[in-house]
């Protein structure tokens, strides 16, 4: 049986990806040849008291914004500056200690070249990402790194495609080299991303995310219907049996199902308490949320009881 033909549009897409792969391999070869220059550029950034200012026009500018964001989030103070805005006043933000990372595939982008006179007079260190070492920007730079490719993925050889991918990859290489040199750790990353999932795991304590108000406490005298109502009201998927000072167990959704299956031909009554989890897993208030998640994962549960001095103070869940 013959294989179905690959749609023509998919063929074009695959060719584009493979062309970009070739461009990245070319980038890797050039970086090997520029190894000392790259290392010196990394050292210059590590040793400066200033910031890295990333600048580029058009598609290079869009890539530059991503590079600046990656640097800033991994311990290298950085921001993006539009060359047009720079030429009309934003150069006032550039300190002599700042390192200027200029992106231009051709190395002849007029808006970027106009800034060179100021940067030279301001004694800024310049790092360039261009297609070769022979263009105007590369010759003016203290550290010239090649991000050029032989072919664009665009069949017309007009739209920046493989070249912008290579520029972004070179920016990632610089970011990672700096990250490793600074011994940047997950905790450091979390400090710059407090609103992300990693920041939540590493910076938050269980009390920062737990439910503590109107917890669904029931007693061994509570009837089945009220237990279900308590669980539904608090939307925690469990009910706490006992009091905050004397927790006897918990009733989970799974406990309810097991009770119902066992009570198909008989009244439920208070039979539910035969199925409750009598020794629920607890964590102390002050436990890091990430550690609580690890406990949940290893015990295959989705909620933990938070205690303080053996008293229930909340419930934390994934």
C-alpha positions as CSV (number, residue, x, y, z in Angstrom):
1,X,0.0,0.0,0.0
2,X,1.5,3.3,-1.1
3,X,2.0,6.1,1.4
4,X,-0.3,9.1,1.0
5,X,1.3,12.0,-0.8
6,X,2.6,14.8,1.4
7,X,0.6,18.0,0.7
8,X,2.5,20.6,-1.3
9,X,2.1,23.2,1.5
10,X,3.6,20.8,4.0
11,X,6.6,20.2,1.7
12,X,7.2,23.9,1.5
13,X,7.0,24.1,5.3
14,X,9.5,21.2,5.7
15,X,11.9,22.8,3.3
16,X,11.8,26.0,5.3
17,X,12.5,24.2,8.6
18,X,15.4,22.2,7.0
19,X,16.8,25.4,5.6
20,X,16.8,27.0,9.1
21,X,18.4,23.8,10.5
22,X,21.2,24.3,7.9
23,X,21.5,27.9,9.1
24,X,21.9,26.9,12.7
25,X,24.6,24.4,11.7
26,X,26.4,27.2,9.9
27,X,26.0,29.4,13.0
28,X,27.6,26.7,15.1
29,X,30.6,26.5,12.8
30,X,31.0,30.3,12.8
31,X,30.7,30.4,16.6
32,X,33.5,27.8,16.8
33,X,35.7,30.1,14.7
34,X,34.7,33.1,16.7
35,X,35.1,31.3,20.0
36,X,37.6,33.7,21.6
37,X,35.6,36.7,20.5
38,X,32.5,35.2,22.0
39,X,34.2,34.4,25.3
40,X,35.7,37.9,25.4
41,X,32.2,39.4,24.9
42,X,30.8,37.3,27.7
43,X,33.6,38.5,30.0
44,X,33.0,42.1,29.0
45,X,29.3,41.8,30.0
46,X,30.2,40.0,33.3
47,X,32.7,42.7,34.2
48,X,30.7,45.7,33.4
49,X,28.9,47.8,36.0
50,X,26.4,48.8,33.4
51,X,23.6,47.2,31.5
52,X,23.3,45.5,28.2
53,X,21.3,47.6,25.7
54,X,20.0,45.6,22.8
55,X,19.3,47.5,19.6
56,X,18.0,46.5,16.2
57,X,15.6,47.6,13.4
58,X,12.7,45.8,11.9
59,X,12.8,42.0,12.3
60,X,16.2,42.3,14.1
61,X,14.5,44.6,16.6
62,X,11.8,42.1,17.3
63,X,14.4,39.4,17.9
64,X,16.4,42.0,20.0
65,X,13.4,42.4,22.3
66,X,13.4,38.7,23.0
67,X,17.2,38.6,23.6
68,X,16.9,41.6,26.0
69,X,14.1,39.9,27.9
70,X,16.0,36.6,28.1
71,X,19.1,38.4,29.4
72,X,17.1,40.4,32.0
73,X,15.3,37.3,33.3
74,X,18.5,35.4,33.8
75,X,20.6,37.9,35.8
76,X,22.0,40.2,33.2
77,X,20.4,43.7,33.5
78,X,19.2,44.5,30.0
79,X,16.6,46.4,28.0
80,X,15.8,47.0,24.3
81,X,16.2,50.4,22.6
82,X,14.7,51.2,19.3
83,X,17.3,52.9,17.1
84,X,14.9,55.5,15.8
85,X,13.9,56.5,19.3
86,X,17.5,56.4,20.4
87,X,18.5,58.9,17.7
88,X,15.7,61.2,18.9
89,X,16.5,61.4,22.6
90,X,16.7,57.9,24.1
91,X,20.5,57.9,23.9
92,X,20.2,59.9,27.1
93,X,19.5,56.6,28.8
94,X,22.9,55.2,27.7
95,X,25.6,55.3,30.4
96,X,29.3,54.9,29.5
97,X,29.4,51.6,31.4
98,X,26.6,50.1,29.3
99,X,27.3,47.5,26.7
100,X,25.6,48.1,23.4
101,X,24.5,44.9,21.6
102,X,23.7,45.9,18.0
103,X,21.8,43.6,15.7
104,X,21.8,44.0,11.9
105,X,22.0,41.1,9.4
106,X,23.6,43.3,6.7
107,X,25.6,45.4,9.2
108,X,24.6,48.4,7.1
109,X,21.3,49.4,8.7
110,X,21.2,53.2,8.6
111,X,19.3,53.7,11.8
112,X,21.8,51.7,13.7
113,X,24.9,53.1,12.1
114,X,23.8,56.6,13.0
115,X,24.3,55.7,16.6
116,X,28.0,54.7,16.3
117,X,29.3,58.2,16.6
118,X,27.6,58.8,19.9
119,X,28.6,55.3,21.2
120,X,32.2,55.9,20.3
121,X,32.3,59.3,22.0
122,X,30.5,57.8,25.0
123,X,33.1,55.1,25.2
124,X,30.5,52.3,25.1
125,X,31.6,48.7,24.4
126,X,29.8,47.5,21.3
127,X,28.9,43.9,20.5
128,X,27.6,43.2,17.0
129,X,25.6,40.4,15.5
130,X,25.9,40.6,11.7
131,X,26.3,38.3,8.7
132,X,30.1,38.8,8.4
133,X,33.1,40.6,9.9
134,X,33.5,43.0,6.9
135,X,30.5,45.3,7.1
136,X,30.4,48.7,8.7
137,X,28.8,47.7,12.0
138,X,31.1,44.7,12.5
139,X,34.2,46.8,11.9
140,X,33.1,49.4,14.4
141,X,32.3,46.8,17.1
142,X,34.6,45.8,19.9
143,X,33.3,42.3,19.5
144,X,32.0,41.1,16.2
145,X,30.0,37.9,16.1
146,X,28.6,36.3,13.0
147,X,24.9,35.4,12.8
148,X,24.6,35.3,9.0
149,X,23.4,32.3,7.0
150,X,24.0,31.3,3.4
151,X,20.3,31.1,2.5
152,X,17.0,32.3,3.9
153,X,14.1,29.9,4.2
154,X,12.1,32.4,2.2
155,X,12.2,31.1,-1.4
156,X,12.5,34.6,-2.7
157,X,15.5,35.2,-0.4
158,X,13.8,38.4,0.8
159,X,12.0,37.8,4.0
160,X,14.3,37.4,7.1
161,X,13.7,33.8,8.2
162,X,16.7,31.6,8.7
163,X,18.8,34.7,9.5
164,X,16.5,35.8,12.3
165,X,16.4,32.3,13.7
166,X,20.2,32.3,13.8
167,X,20.3,35.7,15.4
168,X,17.9,34.5,18.1
169,X,19.9,31.4,18.6
170,X,23.1,33.4,19.0
171,X,21.3,35.6,21.6
172,X,20.3,32.4,23.4
173,X,23.9,31.2,23.3
174,X,25.0,34.5,24.9
175,X,22.3,34.3,27.5
176,X,23.1,30.7,28.5
177,X,26.8,31.4,28.6
178,X,26.2,34.3,31.0
179,X,23.7,32.3,33.0
180,X,26.3,29.5,33.5
181,X,29.1,32.0,34.4
182,X,26.9,33.6,37.0
183,X,25.9,30.1,38.4
184,X,22.3,31.2,38.0
185,X,20.0,28.8,39.9
186,X,16.3,28.0,39.8
187,X,15.8,30.1,42.9
188,X,17.4,33.1,41.2
189,X,15.1,32.5,38.2
190,X,12.1,32.4,40.4
191,X,12.9,35.7,42.0
192,X,12.6,37.3,38.6
193,X,9.4,35.3,37.8
194,X,7.4,35.5,41.0
195,X,4.1,35.3,39.0
196,X,5.1,32.2,37.1
197,X,4.7,28.6,38.1
198,X,8.3,28.2,39.0
199,X,8.2,31.3,41.2
200,X,5.1,30.0,42.9
201,X,6.8,26.7,43.6
202,X,10.1,28.1,44.9
203,X,9.0,31.3,46.6
204,X,5.6,30.7,48.0
205,X,4.9,29.0,51.2
206,X,1.8,26.7,51.7
207,X,0.1,29.5,53.7
208,X,0.4,31.8,50.7
209,X,-1.8,29.5,48.5
210,X,-3.9,27.4,51.0
211,X,-7.6,27.7,51.6
212,X,-8.1,28.7,55.2
213,X,-11.5,30.2,55.4
214,X,-14.7,28.2,56.1
215,X,-13.1,24.9,55.9
216,X,-15.5,22.0,55.4
217,X,-15.5,20.4,58.9
218,X,-18.0,17.7,59.6
219,X,-18.6,15.3,62.6
220,X,-19.2,11.6,62.7
221,X,-22.9,12.5,63.3
222,X,-23.2,14.5,60.1
223,X,-25.5,12.8,57.6
224,X,-24.4,11.8,54.1
225,X,-26.3,14.6,52.4
226,X,-24.7,17.3,54.5
227,X,-21.2,15.8,54.0
228,X,-21.7,16.1,50.2
229,X,-23.1,19.6,50.6
230,X,-20.0,20.7,52.6
231,X,-17.6,19.2,50.1
232,X,-19.4,20.9,47.2
233,X,-19.6,24.3,49.0
234,X,-15.9,24.6,49.6
235,X,-14.9,23.0,46.3
236,X,-11.9,21.3,47.8
237,X,-12.9,17.8,47.0
238,X,-12.9,16.7,50.6
239,X,-14.5,17.1,54.0
240,X,-12.5,17.3,57.3
241,X,-13.9,15.0,60.0
242,X,-13.5,16.4,63.5
243,X,-12.3,19.9,64.5
244,X,-9.2,22.0,63.8
245,X,-7.8,20.8,67.2
246,X,-8.8,17.2,66.8
247,X,-8.8,16.0,63.2
248,X,-10.0,12.4,63.0
249,X,-9.7,12.0,59.2
250,X,-10.9,13.3,55.9
251,X,-13.5,12.2,53.4
252,X,-12.4,12.5,49.8
253,X,-14.3,12.2,46.5
254,X,-12.7,8.7,46.2
255,X,-14.0,7.8,49.7
256,X,-17.5,8.9,48.6
257,X,-17.4,6.7,45.5
258,X,-16.2,3.7,47.4
259,X,-18.9,4.1,50.0
260,X,-21.6,4.4,47.3
261,X,-20.3,1.3,45.5
262,X,-20.4,-0.7,48.8
263,X,-23.9,0.6,49.7
264,X,-25.8,-0.2,46.5
265,X,-28.2,-2.5,48.2
266,X,-28.3,-1.0,51.7
267,X,-28.9,2.4,53.3
268,X,-25.8,4.6,53.4
269,X,-26.4,6.1,56.9
270,X,-23.1,6.9,58.5
271,X,-21.4,4.1,56.6
272,X,-19.2,6.8,55.0
273,X,-17.0,7.0,58.1
274,X,-15.9,3.4,57.5
275,X,-14.3,4.6,54.3
276,X,-12.8,7.9,55.4
277,X,-9.0,8.4,55.3
278,X,-8.0,8.2,58.9
279,X,-4.4,9.4,58.7
280,X,-4.3,12.1,56.1
281,X,-1.0,13.5,55.0
282,X,-0.2,16.9,56.6
283,X,2.4,19.5,56.1
284,X,3.5,22.2,58.5
285,X,2.7,25.8,57.9
286,X,5.9,27.4,56.5
287,X,6.5,24.5,54.1
288,X,7.6,25.7,50.7
289,X,4.8,25.2,48.2
290,X,7.2,23.3,45.8
291,X,8.0,20.8,48.6
292,X,4.3,20.3,49.2
293,X,3.8,19.7,45.5
294,X,6.5,17.0,45.6
295,X,4.8,15.4,48.6
296,X,1.5,15.3,46.7
297,X,3.2,13.8,43.6
298,X,5.0,11.1,45.5
299,X,1.9,10.1,47.4
300,X,-0.4,10.5,44.4
301,X,-2.7,12.9,46.1
302,X,-3.9,16.3,45.1
303,X,-4.5,18.0,48.5
304,X,-2.7,18.2,51.8
305,X,-3.8,19.4,55.2
306,X,-1.8,22.3,56.5
307,X,-1.2,22.2,60.3
308,X,0.4,24.5,62.9
309,X,1.1,23.1,66.3
310,X,-1.0,20.1,65.4
311,X,-4.0,22.3,64.6
312,X,-5.5,22.4,61.1
313,X,-5.1,25.8,59.6
314,X,-5.8,25.1,55.9
315,X,-5.9,22.9,52.9
316,X,-3.4,23.3,50.0
317,X,-4.1,21.7,46.6
318,X,-2.4,21.4,43.2
